[in-house]
Amino acid sequence: MKKRHTTTRGKRQLADSAEQVEEKIRKRAYELYELRGRENGLDFDDWLKAESEVHGGTDRQMSHRRPS
């Protein structure tokens, strides 16, 4: 099997992509925080939910619904 060689440019593109994904997660986690009325103490839960949505492609509109 031939070993793949990753170029510096390829590594930078991967790093940029990872940074972009992390920024999306950060923004979504903050949106969730705001939707909860800025209640402190649930930042880790917000992060995990945002991460799941970003990686899983969950429709963001679904999480905007308020429970009845």
N, CA, C and O atoms as a GROMACS GRO file, in nm:
protein
  272
    1MET      N    1   0.085  -0.117   0.000
    1MET     CA    2   0.000   0.000   0.000
    1MET      C    3   0.090   0.124   0.000
    1MET      O    4   0.188   0.131   0.073
    2LYS      N    5   0.054   0.219  -0.083
    2LYS     CA    6   0.132   0.341  -0.095
    2LYS      C    7   0.097   0.438   0.017
    2LYS      O    8  -0.021   0.461   0.046
    3LYS      N    9   0.198   0.493   0.079
    3LYS     CA   10   0.178   0.589   0.188
    3LYS      C   11   0.144   0.726   0.131
    3LYS      O   12   0.210   0.774   0.039
    4ARG      N   13   0.041   0.788   0.187
    4ARG     CA   14   0.001   0.922   0.141
    4ARG      C   15   0.089   1.027   0.204
    4ARG      O   16   0.125   1.018   0.322
    5HIS      N   17   0.123   1.125   0.126
    5HIS     CA   18   0.204   1.236   0.174
    5HIS      C   19   0.116   1.360   0.179
    5HIS      O   20   0.059   1.402   0.078
    6THR      N   21   0.104   1.419   0.296
    6THR     CA   22   0.025   1.540   0.313
    6THR      C   23   0.116   1.660   0.301
    6THR      O   24   0.216   1.672   0.371
    7THR      N   25   0.080   1.750   0.211
    7THR     CA   26   0.160   1.870   0.190
    7THR      C   27   0.129   1.974   0.296
    7THR      O   28   0.029   1.964   0.367
    8THR      N   29   0.215   2.072   0.305
    8THR     CA   30   0.192   2.183   0.398
    8THR      C   31   0.062   2.253   0.363
    8THR      O   32  -0.015   2.293   0.451
    9ARG      N   33   0.038   2.268   0.234
    9ARG     CA   34  -0.086   2.332   0.188
    9ARG      C   35  -0.207   2.249   0.230
    9ARG      O   36  -0.307   2.303   0.276
   10GLY      N   37  -0.197   2.118   0.215
   10GLY     CA   38  -0.306   2.030   0.255
   10GLY      C   39  -0.332   2.035   0.404
   10GLY      O   40  -0.448   2.034   0.447
   11LYS      N   41  -0.227   2.041   0.483
   11LYS     CA   42  -0.242   2.051   0.628
   11LYS      C   43  -0.309   2.183   0.665
   11LYS      O   44  -0.392   2.187   0.755
   12ARG      N   45  -0.272   2.290   0.596
   12ARG     CA   46  -0.332   2.422   0.625
   12ARG      C   47  -0.479   2.422   0.590
   12ARG      O   48  -0.560   2.480   0.662
   13GLN      N   49  -0.515   2.358   0.478
   13GLN     CA   50  -0.656   2.352   0.440
   13GLN      C   51  -0.737   2.274   0.543
   13GLN      O   52  -0.849   2.313   0.576
   14LEU      N   53  -0.680   2.166   0.595
   14LEU     CA   54  -0.747   2.090   0.700
   14LEU      C   55  -0.762   2.173   0.826
   14LEU      O   56  -0.867   2.170   0.891
   15ALA      N   57  -0.659   2.248   0.861
   15ALA     CA   58  -0.665   2.333   0.979
   15ALA      C   59  -0.770   2.443   0.962
   15ALA      O   60  -0.846   2.472   1.054
   16ASP      N   61  -0.774   2.503   0.843
   16ASP     CA   62  -0.875   2.606   0.815
   16ASP      C   63  -1.014   2.547   0.827
   16ASP      O   64  -1.103   2.609   0.885
   17SER      N   65  -1.033   2.429   0.773
   17SER     CA   66  -1.163   2.364   0.779
   17SER      C   67  -1.202   2.336   0.923
   17SER      O   68  -1.317   2.360   0.961
   18ALA      N   69  -1.110   2.287   1.003
   18ALA     CA   70  -1.137   2.259   1.145
   18ALA      C   71  -1.171   2.389   1.218
   18ALA      O   72  -1.261   2.391   1.303
   19GLU      N   73  -1.101   2.496   1.186
   19GLU     CA   74  -1.128   2.625   1.249
   19GLU      C   75  -1.267   2.676   1.210
   19GLU      O   76  -1.338   2.733   1.293
   20GLN      N   77  -1.306   2.655   1.086
   20GLN     CA   78  -1.438   2.697   1.039
   20GLN      C   79  -1.548   2.619   1.109
   20GLN      O   80  -1.651   2.676   1.147
   21VAL      N   81  -1.528   2.490   1.126
   21VAL     CA   82  -1.626   2.407   1.195
   21VAL      C   83  -1.637   2.450   1.340
   21VAL      O   84  -1.747   2.462   1.394
   22GLU      N   85  -1.524   2.474   1.405
   22GLU     CA   86  -1.527   2.517   1.544
   22GLU      C   87  -1.599   2.652   1.559
   22GLU      O   88  -1.672   2.673   1.656
   23GLU      N   89  -1.578   2.741   1.464
   23GLU     CA   90  -1.646   2.871   1.469
   23GLU      C   91  -1.797   2.853   1.454
   23GLU      O   92  -1.874   2.921   1.523
   24LYS      N   93  -1.841   2.762   1.367
   24LYS     CA   94  -1.984   2.734   1.353
   24LYS      C   95  -2.042   2.681   1.483
   24LYS      O   96  -2.151   2.720   1.525
   25ILE      N   97  -1.968   2.590   1.547
   25ILE     CA   98  -2.013   2.534   1.674
   25ILE      C   99  -2.022   2.644   1.779
   25ILE      O  100  -2.120   2.652   1.853
   26ARG      N  101  -1.920   2.727   1.786
   26ARG     CA  102  -1.917   2.836   1.884
   26ARG      C  103  -2.037   2.929   1.866
   26ARG      O  104  -2.104   2.965   1.963
   27LYS      N  105  -2.065   2.966   1.742
   27LYS     CA  106  -2.177   3.057   1.716
   27LYS      C  107  -2.310   2.992   1.751
   27LYS      O  108  -2.398   3.056   1.810
   28ARG      N  109  -2.325   2.864   1.716
   28ARG     CA  110  -2.450   2.794   1.745
   28ARG      C  111  -2.469   2.776   1.896
   28ARG      O  112  -2.580   2.789   1.946
   29ALA      N  113  -2.363   2.746   1.967
   29ALA     CA  114  -2.371   2.731   2.111
   29ALA      C  115  -2.416   2.862   2.175
   29ALA      O  116  -2.495   2.862   2.270
   30TYR      N  117  -2.366   2.973   2.124
   30TYR     CA  118  -2.406   3.102   2.177
   30TYR      C  119  -2.554   3.130   2.146
   30TYR      O  120  -2.626   3.185   2.229
   31GLU      N  121  -2.598   3.092   2.026
   31GLU     CA  122  -2.740   3.107   1.991
   31GLU      C  123  -2.827   3.028   2.089
   31GLU      O  124  -2.930   3.078   2.134
   32LEU      N  125  -2.786   2.907   2.120
   32LEU     CA  126  -2.863   2.824   2.214
   32LEU      C  127  -2.867   2.890   2.352
   32LEU      O  128  -2.971   2.890   2.417
   33TYR      N  129  -2.756   2.944   2.394
   33TYR     CA  130  -2.748   3.017   2.521
   33TYR      C  131  -2.847   3.133   2.522
   33TYR      O  132  -2.919   3.154   2.620
   34GLU      N  133  -2.850   3.207   2.414
   34GLU     CA  134  -2.943   3.321   2.405
   34GLU      C  135  -3.088   3.275   2.402
   34GLU      O  136  -3.173   3.338   2.464
   35LEU      N  137  -3.116   3.166   2.332
   35LEU     CA  138  -3.252   3.114   2.325
   35LEU      C  139  -3.303   3.068   2.462
   35LEU      O  140  -3.423   3.069   2.488
   36ARG      N  141  -3.212   3.028   2.548
   36ARG     CA  142  -3.249   2.986   2.684
   36ARG      C  143  -3.259   3.105   2.777
   36ARG      O  144  -3.277   3.087   2.898
   37GLY      N  145  -3.249   3.224   2.727
   37GLY     CA  146  -3.259   3.344   2.811
   37GLY      C  147  -3.130   3.377   2.882
   37GLY      O  148  -3.131   3.439   2.988
   38ARG      N  149  -3.017   3.335   2.824
   38ARG     CA  150  -2.884   3.363   2.878
   38ARG      C  151  -2.863   3.308   3.019
   38ARG      O  152  -2.792   3.367   3.101
   39GLU      N  153  -2.925   3.196   3.046
   39GLU     CA  154  -2.909   3.129   3.174
   39GLU      C  155  -2.771   3.065   3.180
   39GLU      O  156  -2.734   2.986   3.093
   40ASN      N  157  -2.695   3.099   3.284
   40ASN     CA  158  -2.559   3.045   3.300
   40ASN      C  159  -2.561   2.902   3.351
   40ASN      O  160  -2.660   2.855   3.407
   41GLY      N  161  -2.448   2.833   3.329
   41GLY     CA  162  -2.430   2.701   3.385
   41GLY      C  163  -2.456   2.585   3.292
   41GLY      O  164  -2.434   2.470   3.329
   42LEU      N  165  -2.503   2.613   3.172
   42LEU     CA  166  -2.533   2.506   3.077
   42LEU      C  167  -2.447   2.516   2.951
   42LEU      O  168  -2.484   2.465   2.845
   43ASP      N  169  -2.333   2.583   2.963
   43ASP     CA  170  -2.248   2.606   2.847
   43ASP      C  171  -2.199   2.476   2.784
   43ASP      O  172  -2.190   2.466   2.661
   44PHE      N  173  -2.167   2.377   2.865
   44PHE     CA  174  -2.119   2.251   2.810
   44PHE      C  175  -2.230   2.180   2.733
   44PHE      O  176  -2.206   2.124   2.626
   45ASP      N  177  -2.352   2.184   2.787
   45ASP     CA  178  -2.466   2.125   2.717
   45ASP      C  179  -2.492   2.197   2.584
   45ASP      O  180  -2.519   2.134   2.482
   46ASP      N  181  -2.482   2.330   2.587
   46ASP     CA  182  -2.500   2.408   2.464
   46ASP      C  183  -2.395   2.370   2.361
   46ASP      O  184  -2.425   2.355   2.242
   47TRP      N  185  -2.270   2.354   2.407
   47TRP     CA  186  -2.161   2.319   2.316
   47TRP      C  187  -2.186   2.182   2.252
   47TRP      O  188  -2.172   2.165   2.131
   48LEU      N  189  -2.223   2.085   2.335
   48LEU     CA  190  -2.246   1.949   2.284
   48LEU      C  191  -2.362   1.946   2.184
   48LEU      O  192  -2.354   1.878   2.082
   49LYS      N  193  -2.468   2.018   2.214
   49LYS     CA  194  -2.582   2.022   2.123
   49LYS      C  195  -2.542   2.089   1.991
   49LYS      O  196  -2.576   2.041   1.884
   50ALA      N  197  -2.470   2.199   2.000
   50ALA     CA  198  -2.425   2.270   1.880
   50ALA      C  199  -2.331   2.182   1.799
   50ALA      O  200  -2.341   2.177   1.676
   51GLU      N  201  -2.242   2.112   1.865
   51GLU     CA  202  -2.149   2.022   1.797
   51GLU      C  203  -2.225   1.912   1.725
   51GLU      O  204  -2.193   1.879   1.610
   52SER      N  205  -2.324   1.857   1.790
   52SER     CA  206  -2.406   1.753   1.730
   52SER      C  207  -2.480   1.806   1.607
   52SER      O  208  -2.487   1.739   1.504
   53GLU      N  209  -2.535   1.925   1.618
   53GLU     CA  210  -2.607   1.985   1.506
   53GLU      C  211  -2.514   2.012   1.388
   53GLU      O  212  -2.549   1.982   1.273
   54VAL      N  213  -2.397   2.067   1.415
   54VAL     CA  214  -2.304   2.101   1.308
   54VAL      C  215  -2.252   1.975   1.240
   54VAL      O  216  -2.247   1.967   1.118
   55HIS      N  217  -2.214   1.876   1.319
   55HIS     CA  218  -2.159   1.753   1.261
   55HIS      C  219  -2.267   1.663   1.204
   55HIS      O  220  -2.243   1.590   1.108
   56GLY      N  221  -2.385   1.668   1.263
   56GLY     CA  222  -2.492   1.580   1.219
   56GLY      C  223  -2.584   1.642   1.116
   56GLY      O  224  -2.668   1.575   1.058
   57GLY      N  225  -2.566   1.771   1.094
   57GLY     CA  226  -2.650   1.839   0.996
   57GLY      C  227  -2.794   1.857   1.040
   57GLY      O  228  -2.882   1.874   0.956
   58THR      N  229  -2.820   1.854   1.171
   58THR     CA  230  -2.954   1.873   1.222
   58THR      C  231  -3.006   2.010   1.179
   58THR      O  232  -2.934   2.109   1.181
   59ASP      N  233  -3.132   2.012   1.140
   59ASP     CA  234  -3.193   2.137   1.100
   59ASP      C  235  -3.199   2.233   1.218
   59ASP      O  236  -3.259   2.201   1.321
   60ARG      N  237  -3.138   2.347   1.204
   60ARG     CA  238  -3.132   2.444   1.313
   60ARG      C  239  -3.270   2.495   1.351
   60ARG      O  240  -3.292   2.532   1.466
   61GLN      N  241  -3.362   2.498   1.256
   61GLN     CA  242  -3.495   2.548   1.286
   61GLN      C  243  -3.566   2.461   1.389
   61GLN      O  244  -3.645   2.512   1.468
   62MET      N  245  -3.539   2.332   1.389
   62MET     CA  246  -3.602   2.242   1.484
   62MET      C  247  -3.566   2.280   1.627
   62MET      O  248  -3.652   2.273   1.715
   63SER      N  249  -3.445   2.320   1.651
   63SER     CA  250  -3.403   2.353   1.786
   63SER      C  251  -3.452   2.490   1.829
   63SER      O  252  -3.442   2.526   1.946
   64HIS      N  253  -3.506   2.568   1.735
   64HIS     CA  254  -3.559   2.700   1.771
   64HIS      C  255  -3.698   2.691   1.827
   64HIS      O  256  -3.749   2.787   1.885
   65ARG      N  257  -3.761   2.575   1.812
   65ARG     CA  258  -3.895   2.558   1.866
   65ARG      C  259  -3.891   2.556   2.018
   65ARG      O  260  -3.800   2.499   2.079
   66ARG      N  261  -3.988   2.618   2.076
   66ARG     CA  262  -3.998   2.618   2.223
   66ARG      C  263  -4.094   2.507   2.263
   66ARG      O  264  -4.194   2.483   2.196
   67PRO      N  265  -4.062   2.438   2.373
   67PRO     CA  266  -4.154   2.333   2.420
   67PRO      C  267  -4.288   2.392   2.460
   67PRO      O  268  -4.293   2.504   2.511
   68SER      N  269  -4.396   2.318   2.437
   68SER     CA  270  -4.529   2.369   2.473
   68SER      C  271  -4.560   2.343   2.617
   68SER      O  272  -4.668   2.379   2.664
   0.00000   0.00000   0.00000
